[in-house]
Amino acid sequence: MSNEIVKYDNQLNEVPLGRLNAVQLNFFMTLVQQSYSKGTNLLHLPFSKLKELSKYQPTANERFIKDLMSTNAKLLELNIWQRVGHKIVQFACFDKFEIDPEACEVTVSVKPEFLYLFNDLSRWTRFQLAQFTSLHSTYAKNMFRLLKQYRTVGRLRLTKEELFKQLDLPKSYLDKTSRIQQRVLSPIKEELSPVIRGLAIKTIRGAGRGRPVVAYEFTWHPEAKNADDFSKGQYADDRQKLDNIDLNPSLTPEEKAHAYDRVLGFKLGTTDHKQWQKVNTKGLSENEIAKEISQKEYEKHFRELFKTWLQFYGRANAQIVNKLRFLYDSYGLDNVCTKITYYGKIPNLGLEPLRILELIENSLTQEQGEN
């Protein structure tokens, strides 16, 4: 179910959801996705379907029920009022939120006052549910939905107050610009750059003593108006994510390394950030400079080989990475990529990744011997 699309009226983005944790946000967006064009009809969702769509990890139903209950409680605690026509209504979009532990089913329905959020839309925010649920931090999830409202514009400017309100940032961060950068903005860039091409965040300062921060400007490559949000398949999607990281000039080497780790599911700090650092020629001899440049080219080419592997097989660990490096060093980029593509296109091959790498090595060794 990777092509489930979330679509709702832009006014929903005016509701700050920063107080919901990551699990609660996943539940809420899943219910929003399921409510699209359903009117006030009762929606009966089996636990299994809701778990799958929201990428819920714990397996025990008791824990699942508690998390569902906390999600609805947190939504009801949002003391937010919205203008609906000529009335001002407190935001509580679900008229019914019922959990049946015996039937393993959740039943929800949208309040008539909030039908306009999910039905007959004239202006909307749209994104892929799987992209949203794959994000880890609440900061990244909330910025993702806000940026997607302007996906074809490529620019969003939030005042400092708006950023704090939308993300529910601690008041202790108000005068701590470096803390906002380190704990909020950098993680947002690391998580969103793989799925939002060319994302950059600029801090806007005002006039006066100390030039205080007044706003934050988010820019990215605008999406085409006819672009869809459909997955091209996990492996192809991961390849695109890594390309987006490599080609984003606004990311520091450390942010690129962390972004790689997040996409690949590695522990933060696994990927070496030095492969993206510029060559510092100060104090180096010509031979040393040439060696540094050669190393950068080596890492760049290996990343291309690695992304080709992911495009077809999608799995990687330290053992696989080391084997790919050995093959690259022994047989070269083009030869190894050609073999990865060849075996990757054989239908129903059904072999473990390391076995495929053995086949590649044996094939290349045989060809080398014949030549």
ROFIVO-919013 format. One record per residue (C-alpha): z, x, y; residue in one letter. Coordinates in steps of 0.001 Angstrom, whole numbers, padded with zeros to 6 digits, always signed. Example, Ala and Ser with C-alpha at 12.3 -4.5 7.8 and 13.67 -1.06 7.14 Angstrom:
ROFIVO-919013
+007800+012300-004500a/+007140+013670-001060s/
end
This chain:
ROFIVO-919013
+000000+000000+000000m/-000887+002803+002413s/-003195+000675+004589n/-000675-001918+005766e/-001179-002232+009539i/+001576-003141+012002v/+000318-005243+014909k/+002355-006992+017587y/+002357-007996+021252d/+003007-005100+023651n/+006057-006892+025005q/+007954-005926+021856l/+007850-002326+023108n/+010067-003398+025999e/+012884-003934+023509v/+014783-000620+023107p/+015360+000023+019419l/+017076+003396+019769g/+020342+002089+018292r/+018721+001395+014933l/+018797+004253+012458n/+015715+005425+010545a/+016230+003094+007563v/+016828+000097+009826q/+013719+000855+011875l/+011663+001039+008677n/+012980-002338+007562f/+012334-003907+010957f/+008753-002633+011254m/+008040-003741+007697t/+009218-007258+008561l/+007152-007145+011762v/+004097-006152+009724q/+004677-008942+007230q/+005187-011511+010041s/+001784-010950+011647y/-000226-014205+011884s/+002277-016089+009707k/+003580-018471+012378g/+007058-019781+011589t/+006381-019929+007858n/+009120-018721+005545l/+008304-015247+004232l/+009629-014533+000738h/+009726-010794+000111l/+010805-009381-003251p/+013192-006444-003014f/+010609-004288-004791s/+007921-004964-002194k/+010234-004404+000767l/+011475-001145-000749k/+007931+000066-001344e/+006612-000807+002103l/+009618+000630+003941s/+009739+003752+001711k/+013338+002988+000866y/+014805+005799-001261q/+018152+004680-002794p/+017636+002609-005923t/+020862+000582-006204a/+020433-003015-004986n/+024017-003116-003710e/+023262-000315-001265r/+019907-001910-000399f/+021561-005242+000459i/+024138-003539+002684k/+021368-001723+004557d/+019465-004970+005039l/+022574-006691+006365m/+023285-003829+008769s/+019693-004017+010023t/+019965-007687+010957n/+023442-007140+012434a/+022132-004302+014576k/+019229-006454+015792l/+021647-009226+016750l/+023789-006700+018627e/+020881-005754+020891l/+021996-007448+024084n/+018406-007731+025334i/+017002-010647+027307w/+013273-011300+027583q/+011227-013583+029786r/+009379-016115+027632v/+007230-018309+029864g/+009555-019615+032580h/+012692-019021+030477k/+014871-015989+029815i/+015770-015760+026119v/+018040-013352+024257q/+016006-011250+021817f/+016651-012294+018222a/+013200-012752+016775c/+014166-013967+013293f/+015313-017566+012975d/+016197-017086+009321k/+017335-013896+007602f/+018488-014686+004071e/+019212-012303+001213i/+019305-013598-002367d/+020857-010920-004653p/+020217-012959-007810e/+016542-013598-007095a/+016224-010096-005576c/+014442-011591-002593e/+014634-011586+001193v/+013546-014677+003153t/+012802-014460+006866v/+011084-016578+009483s/+010204-015946+013112v/+011861-017979+015851k/+009432-020329+017602p/+010297-018701+020959e/+008975-015363+019687f/+005830-016529+017899l/+003741-014930+020652y/+004890-011466+019513l/+003078-011731+016182f/+000434-014461+016543n/-002769-015018+018570d/-002426-011643+020311l/-004393-010872+023455s/-002874-007408+023998r/-001266-005476+021210w/+000156-002296+019750t/-001256-001264+016372r/-000468+001488+013889f/-000285+002299+010198q/+003055+001299+008640l/+003023+004278+006262a/+002728+006701+009192q/+005728+005095+010857f/+007917+005087+007750t/+007006+008717+006932s/+008600+009887+010191l/+012197+011032+009804h/+013948+010903+013167s/+014619+007746+015160t/+013423+009550+018293y/+010024+010223+016697a/+009717+006682+015327k/+010426+005063+018684n/+008110+007372+020627m/+005387+006798+018041f/+005335+003039+018637r/+005428+003509+022426l/+002559+006015+022414l/+000465+003801+020139k/+000417+001105+022829q/-001679+003527+024895y/-003573+005091+022003r/-007001+004740+023696t/-005621+005917+027065v/-004064+009193+025961g/-001285+009222+028526r/+002178+007734+028985l/+004678+008590+031684r/+008322+007575+031308l/+010965+008038+033963t/+014066+009879+032838k/+015956+006583+032856e/+013269+004875+030735e/+013338+007689+028174l/+017121+007483+027883f/+017007+003698+027537k/+014217+003560+024949q/+015659+006325+022750l/+019326+005486+023368d/+020049+009122+024260l/+023697+010181+024696p/+024925+010157+028280k/+026059+013749+027756s/+022351+014718+027786y/+021806+013421+031339l/+022236+016805+033003d/+021319+018907+029977k/+017562+019469+030248t/+017600+022257+027666s/+019439+020042+025182r/+016861+017255+025631i/+014096+019784+025019q/+015739+021254+021938q/+017159+018145+020254r/+014771+015418+021394v/+011378+016576+022662l/+010709+019491+020278s/+011498+017402+017161p/+009279+014619+018554i/+006403+017094+018981k/+006950+018545+015517e/+006870+015114+013854e/+004192+013406+015928l/+001672+016228+016480s/+000370+015903+012901p/-000499+012218+013450v/-001229+012166+017207i/-003930+014710+017955r/-003333+017088+020846g/+000114+015741+021749l/+001767+017522+024682a/+004907+016707+026657i/+005302+017726+030290k/+008587+017671+032169t/+008154+016263+035696i/+010527+017525+038372r/+011240+015931+041738g/+011930+017396+045149a/+015317+018372+046493g/+018068+020717+045458r/+017548+022143+042001g/+014361+020100+041539r/+015904+017585+039118p/+013931+016157+036193v/+012608+012708+037114v/+010125+011912+034349a/+008366+012991+031168y/+004606+012760+030674e/+003118+012456+027201f/-000594+013240+026792t/-002877+013360+023732w/-006517+012998+022744h/-007359+009306+023241p/-008418+007407+020155e/-011788+005670+020100a/-011508+001932+020696k/-013178+001218+017367n/-011017+003709+015435a/-009138+002250+012493d/-005652+003178+011307d/-006518+003227+007625f/-005412+006040+005361s/-008222+008207+004017k/-006022+009053+001021g/-002830+011103+000990q/-004513+014433+000355y/-007148+013963+003068a/-004474+012672+005458d/-002306+015752+004854d/-005310+018020+005457r/-005935+016262+008786q/-002269+016571+009751k/-002292+020339+009202l/-005538+020644+011186d/-003932+018732+014055n/-001001+021164+014022i/-003208+024266+013964d/-005424+023015+016807l/-002615+021887+019144n/-002224+024528+021892p/+000938+022934+023302s/+003005+023705+020186l/+004968+026941+020060t/+004666+029051+016881p/+008148+027838+015869e/+007142+024191+016408e/+003958+024679+014369k/+005939+026200+011507a/+008457+023332+011574h/+005625+020781+011735a/+004023+022375+008653y/+007363+022207+006818d/+007769+018521+007699r/+004279+017597+006462v/+004646+019582+003243l/+008196+018431+002558g/+009533+021987+002753f/+012965+022942+004049k/+012763+023709+007777l/+012303+027448+008196g/+010218+027915+005033t/+006912+028479+006840t/+006728+031772+008758d/+006074+031082+012443h/+004798+034623+013051k/+001364+033717+011701q/+000725+031746+014914w/+002124+034309+017358q/-000297+036040+019696k/-000838+039751+019191v/+001279+041752+021622n/-000773+044880+022289t/+001797+046537+024540k/+002691+049995+023214g/+000381+049719+020191l/-002347+052171+019230s/-005915+050984+018608e/-005362+051175+014852n/-002146+049136+015122e/-003868+046530+017299i/-006732+046260+014807a/-004223+045852+011981k/-002386+043054+013840e/-005642+041230+014583i/-006728+041601+010963s/-003435+040102+009786q/-003888+037113+012114k/-007375+036522+010722e/-005997+036803+007190y/-003361+034129+007842e/-005888+031876+009581k/-008280+032059+006620h/-005477+031537+004116f/-004386+028385+005953r/-007944+027063+005522e/-007780+027796+001801l/-004348+026166+001544f/-005548+023026+003352k/-008541+022823+000998t/-006115+022896-001929w/-004015+020113-000390l/-007113+018056+000296q/-007778+017767-003441f/-004401+018195-005129y/-001788+017320-002525g/+001052+019286-004115r/+002349+022704-003179a/+005431+024801-003789n/+006286+028486-003540a/+004731+029240-006945q/+001462+027556-006014i/+001360+029252-002594v/+001892+032669-004181n/-000837+032029-006748k/-003254+030908-004030l/-002516+034108-002094r/-003228+036177-005202f/-006555+034420-005749l/-007465+034784-002076y/-006669+038512-002098d/-008568+039020-005347s/-011682+036876-004886y/-012011+035931-001211g/-011856+032698+000780l/-015284+031234+000017d/-015163+031829-003732n/-011711+030306-004184v/-012475+027316-001919c/-015662+026637-003869t/-013757+026548-007162k/-010976+024368-005748i/-013604+021896-004570t/-015482+022042-007893y/-012452+021225-010044y/-011123+018788-007450g/-014243+016627-007781k/-014059+016353-011577i/-012853+012790-012255p/-009758+012237-014403n/-009142+015944-014958l/-005430+015208-015349g/-004199+018822-015343l/-001100+020242-013719e/-001746+022288-010536p/-000798+025628-012102l/-003165+024965-015019r/-005975+024282-012543i/-005229+027571-010811l/-005474+029314-014193e/-008903+027744-014746l/-009996+028903-011284i/-008796+032440-011957e/-010475+032591-015374n/-013743+031260-013962s/-013772+033708-011063l/-012860+036612-013352t/-015714+035726-015690q/-018227+035447-012836e/-017034+038762-011420q/-017543+040394-014805g/-021044+038989-015141e/-021972+040418-011752n/
end
